[in-house]
Amino acid sequence: MRLIKLKEVIQKTSLGRSTIYEFMIKGTFPKQVSLGAKSVAWLESEVDDWIMERLGERDI
């Protein structure tokens, strides 16, 4: 299990910061994990799963 910071999430998904947070609010993107004062991260496996779901949708 690996936690990744926003910079890496942006790099992996090619999404902008505001889009990531907008998707989170809509419930369509993995939620962040609080690491303490003003520090958050995401589970890399959840972000990878989200990417794979998007790839699966293109084949429909």
N, CA, C and O of each residue as an XYZ file, in Angstrom:
240
protein
N       0.852     -1.169      0.000
C       0.000      0.000      0.000
C       0.904      1.241      0.000
O       1.806      1.371      0.828
N       0.643      2.131     -0.933
C       1.472      3.329     -1.068
C       0.579      4.554     -1.148
O      -0.432      4.550     -1.849
N       0.950      5.590     -0.436
C       0.242      6.868     -0.497
C       0.979      7.797     -1.441
O       2.208      7.856     -1.442
N       0.211      8.527     -2.249
C       0.825      9.481     -3.171
C       0.229     10.864     -2.963
O      -0.950     11.004     -2.640
N       1.039     11.857     -3.148
C       0.630     13.248     -2.957
C      -0.028     13.775     -4.235
O       0.019     13.128     -5.282
N      -0.634     14.946     -4.134
C      -1.384     15.541     -5.225
C      -0.564     15.660     -6.503
O      -1.077     15.391     -7.590
N       0.683     16.054     -6.394
C       1.530     16.220     -7.582
C       1.596     14.926     -8.398
O       1.528     14.956     -9.627
N       1.727     13.803     -7.714
C       1.795     12.519     -8.417
C       0.429     12.100     -8.948
O       0.342     11.496    -10.018
N      -0.639     12.413     -8.215
C      -1.996     12.123     -8.697
C      -2.241     12.876    -10.001
O      -2.774     12.319    -10.960
N      -1.850     14.135    -10.026
C      -1.994     14.953    -11.239
C      -1.199     14.341    -12.384
O      -1.689     14.257    -13.510
N       0.015     13.919    -12.100
C       0.868     13.318    -13.123
C       0.269     12.013    -13.646
O       0.264     11.782    -14.855
N      -0.234     11.161    -12.759
C      -0.788      9.865    -13.163
C      -2.079     10.007    -13.965
O      -2.310      9.247    -14.905
N      -2.921     10.974    -13.603
C      -4.245     11.092    -14.219
C      -4.306     12.100    -15.358
O      -5.231     12.058    -16.169
N      -3.349     12.992    -15.430
C      -3.348     14.109    -16.387
C      -4.510     15.065    -16.138
O      -4.922     15.793    -17.040
N      -5.036     15.063    -14.920
C      -6.093     15.994    -14.533
C      -5.488     17.148    -13.751
O      -4.426     17.012    -13.143
N      -6.170     18.279    -13.773
C      -5.751     19.414    -12.968
C      -6.253     19.278    -11.537
O      -7.148     18.484    -11.248
N      -5.661     20.060    -10.658
C      -6.018     20.042     -9.240
C      -7.508     20.273     -9.025
O      -8.160     19.517     -8.305
N      -8.045     21.313     -9.646
C      -9.458     21.645     -9.418
C     -10.374     20.550     -9.962
O     -11.430     20.297     -9.381
N     -10.003     19.906    -11.045
C     -10.816     18.825    -11.597
C     -10.824     17.631    -10.659
O     -11.866     17.006    -10.461
N      -9.681     17.309    -10.084
C      -9.597     16.206     -9.130
C     -10.529     16.470     -7.949
O     -11.298     15.592     -7.559
N     -10.467     17.663     -7.383
C     -11.326     17.988     -6.239
C     -12.801     18.044     -6.638
O     -13.666     17.668     -5.848
N     -13.095     18.505     -7.847
C     -14.477     18.529     -8.326
C     -15.015     17.105     -8.444
O     -16.143     16.837     -8.031
N     -14.222     16.188     -9.003
C     -14.621     14.787     -9.111
C     -14.813     14.162     -7.729
O     -15.716     13.348     -7.539
N     -13.973     14.536     -6.767
C     -14.112     14.019     -5.406
C     -15.438     14.460     -4.804
O     -16.132     13.664     -4.171
N     -15.790     15.717     -4.996
C     -17.059     16.247     -4.472
C     -18.238     15.494     -5.083
O     -19.223     15.214     -4.400
N     -18.134     15.168     -6.375
C     -19.198     14.435     -7.065
C     -19.204     12.957     -6.692
O     -20.150     12.236     -7.011
N     -18.149     12.506     -6.016
C     -18.065     11.099     -5.626
C     -17.564     10.184     -6.724
O     -17.757      8.970     -6.656
N     -16.917     10.757     -7.747
C     -16.450      9.959     -8.877
C     -14.933      9.796     -8.895
O     -14.377      9.310     -9.880
N     -14.268     10.190     -7.836
C     -12.810     10.048     -7.731
C     -12.488      9.628     -6.298
O     -13.180     10.033     -5.364
N     -11.449      8.826     -6.122
C     -11.101      8.377     -4.759
C     -10.897      9.549     -3.795
O     -10.378     10.602     -4.165
N     -11.315      9.335     -2.574
C     -11.156     10.368     -1.546
C      -9.730     10.383     -1.026
O      -9.028      9.372     -1.040
N      -9.332     11.534     -0.577
C      -7.990     11.702     -0.002
C      -7.943     11.165      1.419
O      -8.973     10.980      2.067
N      -6.742     10.921      1.883
C      -6.493     10.469      3.245
C      -5.764     11.599      3.964
O      -4.742     12.087      3.481
N      -6.281     12.010      5.103
C      -5.630     13.071      5.871
C      -4.397     12.513      6.571
O      -4.457     11.479      7.237
N      -3.281     13.216      6.408
C      -2.025     12.812      7.036
C      -1.669     13.705      8.208
O      -0.651     13.496      8.867
N      -2.496     14.687      8.468
C      -2.235     15.619      9.555
C      -2.501     17.037      9.095
O      -3.225     17.267      8.127
N      -1.916     17.965      9.789
C      -2.144     19.385      9.507
C      -1.791     19.732      8.059
O      -0.625     19.726      7.663
N      -2.828     20.033      7.289
C      -2.681     20.512      5.914
C      -1.929     19.550      4.991
O      -1.306     19.986      4.023
N      -1.982     18.271      5.275
C      -1.299     17.289      4.437
C      -2.245     16.142      4.118
O      -2.792     15.502      5.017
N      -2.430     15.890      2.829
C      -3.293     14.802      2.386
C      -2.571     13.985      1.316
O      -1.598     14.435      0.712
N      -3.075     12.779      1.105
C      -2.536     11.911      0.069
C      -3.659     10.982     -0.383
O      -4.739     10.963      0.206
N      -3.391     10.216     -1.428
C      -4.341      9.254     -1.960
C      -3.689      7.882     -1.969
O      -2.470      7.763     -2.092
N      -4.509      6.848     -1.839
C      -3.993      5.495     -1.998
C      -3.714      5.276     -3.482
O      -4.611      5.404     -4.316
N      -2.489      4.951     -3.796
C      -2.107      4.776     -5.200
C      -2.979      3.713     -5.867
O      -3.367      3.872     -7.024
N      -3.287      2.643     -5.157
C      -4.091      1.566     -5.738
C      -5.492      2.052     -6.126
O      -6.037      1.619     -7.141
N      -6.074      2.944     -5.326
C      -7.403      3.483     -5.657
C      -7.341      4.381     -6.886
O      -8.244      4.353     -7.723
N      -6.286      5.172     -6.998
C      -6.116      6.031     -8.178
C      -5.901      5.153     -9.414
O      -6.474      5.418    -10.471
N      -5.083      4.118     -9.283
C      -4.847      3.197    -10.402
C      -6.145      2.508    -10.818
O      -6.407      2.355    -12.011
N      -6.960      2.091     -9.845
C      -8.253      1.464    -10.150
C      -9.159      2.439    -10.894
O      -9.852      2.048    -11.833
N      -9.158      3.700    -10.483
C      -9.971      4.731    -11.131
C      -9.538      4.879    -12.594
O     -10.381      4.977    -13.485
N      -8.238      4.895    -12.836
C      -7.721      5.005    -14.201
C      -8.168      3.796    -15.027
O      -8.602      3.957    -16.168
N      -8.067      2.600    -14.469
C      -8.471      1.388    -15.190
C      -9.965      1.407    -15.516
O     -10.369      0.934    -16.578
N     -10.786      1.947    -14.619
C     -12.218      2.079    -14.899
C     -12.446      2.988    -16.095
O     -13.284      2.693    -16.947
N     -11.707      4.093    -16.166
C     -11.844      4.990    -17.304
C     -11.451      4.279    -18.601
O     -12.109      4.452    -19.627
N     -10.394      3.490    -18.558
C      -9.965      2.746    -19.745
C     -11.025      1.731    -20.155
O     -11.261      1.528    -21.346
N     -11.660      1.096    -19.184
C     -12.721      0.133    -19.484
C     -13.919      0.789    -20.140
O     -14.570      0.178    -20.988
N     -14.223      2.020    -19.765
C     -15.371      2.736    -20.324
C     -15.179      3.088    -21.789
O     -16.157      3.218    -22.526
N     -13.951      3.243    -22.216
C     -13.725      3.638    -23.618
C     -14.028      2.491    -24.567
O     -14.274      2.720    -25.751
N     -14.016      1.259    -24.067
C     -14.261      0.092    -24.902
C     -15.740     -0.268    -24.995
O     -16.107     -1.215    -25.690
N     -16.585      0.483    -24.300
C     -18.028      0.182    -24.300
C     -18.673      0.733    -25.549
O     -19.880      0.584    -25.738
